[in-house]
Amino acid sequence: MRWRILALLFLARVGLGFQFQTLSSVSDDLVVAFGLDYAGVGLLIGLFMAPGLILALPAGYLGRLVADREMVVFGLVALALGGLVSSLAFGGMGIGAGRIIAGAGFLFTTLYFTKMVADWFEGREVATAMSILVMSWPFGIAMGQVGHAWLAEAYGWRIPFQVASAYCLVAAVAVFVFYKAPDHMTATKSAGAPRLTGREWRLVLCAAGAWGVFNAAYVTYLTFGPKVLEGVGLSAIAAAGTISVGSWLMIGSGAICGQIVDRFGRRDLVLTICMTGAVAALWLLALPGAGLTASLLFGLVGMAPAGVIMALAGLALRPEVRAFGMGVFFTVYYAIMLATPPAAGAIFDATGQPQGPIWLAMALFASVVPLALSFEMFRSGASATLQEERVS
């Protein structure tokens, strides 16, 4: 039963990446239609993450009052509504309003999809299940990279938003009809306000920083990677298709990477190898004829540890403070995701070269490693202290 539930949640969560990718896929059309610069386009991309700065902590508390299924359905409907608003806009402000509405839906669905999987897989293959769930995001983005580009060229820039909204609406109906909570879950309420220890604050901030920069680098790659390939002679659709190869591959490589870390450990070594692969892939991107090789390396190695990085949040927090701690985690994540796209766009405007934002993405991927090492240092240090106290 739990694997059928995971399949349902995976397919529904695909809508998050599918809706998010719309703006990146039609960015050139919006520049022409509304006279935007690429810093403005980056801001519109980043607005998708803006509601998380305000709503992450309240969303965690709201789960005490509202069932998980209803929270996810609400989020998916908001994603559909936001895409529809953007598709009907006649300027940057209207598109931005739609992105904010969709971003609120993204926040609620992200939090509660994760909780649903944790509930169903508690104590059993949870790392593998989480890795599979996380891969629904690049699956949706890969669908958008190919599908949105084709739809925009054939029917105009508004249609990709509307198609993504229809997908999210169907997903909301599917979750409402078919999802059920596991039998062992009972409604519980926390006594008193949850408080994080100093150790937990340090751990969750390291975990959130690693997850934030990892995703910010990925989004920068998705936005400017096709432009790099166009610069070496590929057509727009061929460039989008080449970049999407990495997103398709990481769906499988992510699950395998999670199993490797669960079975053999050595998380820091795996992350170091994978982030080195990500940086190398982005460097190869600008070499003539190396686009497909770069995308293969990126998907098979560079993006493989997504679930492993996400799992750090669970390792950082006690169960009784997990809801509040995840609110902190996503607040930091959204802050990084909101700031990075405008910065990448400003670099592109200043240099006129898409390789500039790609260098930013390389730096962000590289920073995952010291954040993960800091996490392990704080975690090992606290464990050693606890062991000494027990001995004494």
Secondary structure, DSSP 8 states (H G I E B T S, - for coil): -HHHHHHHHHHHHHHHHHHHHHHHHTHHHHHHHH---HHHHHHHHHHTTTHHHHHHHHHHHHTTTS-HHHHHHHHHHHHHHHHHHHHT-SSHHHHHHHHHHHHHHHHHHHHHHHHHHHHHTTTSSHHHHHHHHHTHHHHHHHHHHHHHHHHHHHH-THHHHHHHHHHHHHHHHHHHHH----TT------SS-----HHHHHHHHHHHHHHHHHHHHHHHHHHHHHHHHHHTT--HHHHHHHHHHHHHHHHHHHHHHHHHHHHH--HHHHHHHHHHHHHHHHHHTTSTT-HHHHHHHIIIIITTTHHHHHTHHHHHS-GGGHHHHHHHHHHHHHHHHHHHHHHHHHHHHHHS-THHHHHHHHHHHHHHHHHHHHHHHHHHHHHHHHHHHHH-
